[in-house]
């Protein structure tokens, strides 16, 4: 077993394995990894359930494919098997609503001195956010 780190609403680490670049975990580890639970009626979180049929789309043998689970839950997933990381985005409906409403989700970032600032600290003020990635 290897460690799989899931970057979602929280950062979570679970034991699992990688098969052909696919992150696989035991079904009993799914709630800790994603907040979803696999039930006979589908993937459920709170009072929300998503049908997954017979589950063959999210299963690989007796394991669950985290990227396929995210896809079934209408969440984008990015997998980096070399780093052992799965990034799970917010549900597509929430992202569409944010674009439609033109509202950025609140977040916290540290400045060059290490002081944390929340986006909401600058409400009613003009701000410019520059983002880039080296990968």
DADAHU-V45297 format. One record per backbone hydrogen bond with DSSP energy under -1.0 kcal/mol. CO is the residue of the C=O (numbers start at 0). NH is the residue of the N-H. If there is no record, write none. Layout:
co = {CO & CO}
nh = {NH & NH}
//
This chain:
co = {1 & 3 & 4 & 5 & 6 & 9 & 11 & 13 & 15 & 16 & 18 & 21 & 22 & 23 & 24 & 25 & 26 & 28 & 29 & 30 & 36 & 38 & 41 & 42 & 43 & 44 & 47 & 49 & 51 & 54 & 54 & 57 & 59 & 62 & 63 & 64 & 65 & 66 & 67 & 68 & 69 & 70 & 73 & 75 & 77 & 79 & 79 & 83 & 84 & 85 & 86 & 90 & 91 & 92 & 93 & 94 & 95 & 96 & 97 & 106 & 108 & 110 & 114 & 116 & 117 & 118 & 119 & 121}
nh = {15 & 13 & 85 & 11 & 87 & 7 & 5 & 3 & 1 & 23 & 21 & 18 & 65 & 16 & 63 & 28 & 29 & 32 & 33 & 34 & 43 & 41 & 38 & 49 & 36 & 47 & 44 & 42 & 54 & 57 & 58 & 64 & 62 & 59 & 24 & 68 & 69 & 70 & 71 & 72 & 74 & 73 & 91 & 88 & 86 & 83 & 84 & 4 & 79 & 6 & 77 & 94 & 95 & 96 & 97 & 98 & 99 & 100 & 102 & 118 & 116 & 113 & 110 & 108 & 120 & 121 & 122 & 124}
//
